[in-house]
Amino acid sequence: LDGVRAVAFGGSGATLVSAGDDGSVKLWSLKAVKALTKDGTLPTDVEPVITFRGHSGQVLSAAMEGGSSSRLDVCCSGGADGTVRV
């Protein structure tokens, strides 16, 4: 199992990103998680909407901005490889 270094919520509150030790940034849909269950309990296994693999080492930070009706969320991540990805 790889550790999660950071999480950040999108401006709409319906998405979040996670930054991991495995070098990936994962986008999660909170609406999809809620829609999976009718009784309000969380499912045991939820998959990310998409996984980004641009860093060559651990991803140490993540941030999201936007999410208003006129703009899309923008995600930025910083890695141990010394890069920032948008």
VOGU-3710 file (C-alpha; in Angstrom, 3 decimals, decimal comma):
1> ldgvravafg> 0,000/0,000/0,000  1,196/3,477/-0,849  0,694/6,408/1,473  -1,354/9,498/0,709  0,623/12,714/1,225  -2,086/15,312/0,554  -5,736/15,771/-0,392  -7,508/18,853/-1,727  -11,174/19,518/-2,445  -12,379/21,166/-5,645
11> gsgatlvsag> -14,187/24,483/-5,485  -17,584/22,859/-5,937  -16,951/20,343/-3,144  -17,912/17,512/-5,498  -14,359/16,438/-6,357  -11,090/15,920/-4,589  -7,548/14,997/-5,542  -5,090/12,872/-3,627  -1,298/12,955/-3,895  0,528/9,713/-3,255
21> ddgsvklwsl> 3,845/8,097/-2,510  3,431/6,060/-5,716  3,970/9,210/-7,829  0,327/9,573/-8,818  -2,356/12,215/-8,433  -5,864/10,774/-8,375  -9,126/12,594/-9,075  -12,135/11,366/-7,086  -15,835/12,163/-7,612  -17,714/12,549/-4,344
31> kavkaltkdg> -21,010/12,601/-6,240  -20,228/9,161/-7,652  -19,497/7,816/-4,175  -22,802/9,136/-2,831  -24,686/7,712/-5,789  -23,228/4,233/-5,225  -25,149/3,696/-2,019  -28,833/4,176/-1,302  -28,700/3,560/2,442  -25,995/6,163/3,169
41> tlptdvepvi> -23,218/3,689/3,980  -19,904/4,009/2,203  -18,869/1,340/-0,276  -15,827/-0,722/0,670  -13,881/0,020/-2,506  -14,101/3,151/-4,648  -11,980/3,752/-7,743  -10,684/7,182/-8,839  -12,180/8,849/-11,905  -8,691/9,286/-13,379
51> tfrghsgqvl> -5,095/8,761/-12,278  -2,357/11,158/-13,409  1,215/9,847/-13,487  3,443/12,817/-14,384  5,837/12,785/-11,427  8,865/10,505/-11,260  8,805/10,266/-7,468  6,528/10,867/-4,504  3,867/13,554/-4,874  4,115/15,744/-1,787
61> saameggsss> 1,365/18,327/-2,286  -1,838/18,964/-4,202  -4,159/21,957/-4,589  -7,367/22,631/-6,510  -8,910/25,929/-7,575  -12,079/26,763/-9,439  -15,262/24,795/-9,692  -17,634/27,696/-10,265  -20,290/27,405/-12,933  -18,112/29,307/-15,418
71> rldvccsgga> -14,778/27,543/-14,793  -13,411/24,040/-14,454  -11,349/22,885/-11,479  -7,596/23,253/-11,965  -5,293/20,915/-10,085  -1,630/21,533/-9,262  0,753/19,076/-7,643  4,311/19,252/-6,377  6,647/16,289/-6,291  9,878/15,107/-4,743
81> dgtvrv> 11,271/15,154/-8,300  11,334/18,978/-8,032  8,503/19,590/-10,499  5,096/21,213/-10,303  2,413/19,771/-12,571  -0,818/21,535/-13,590
//
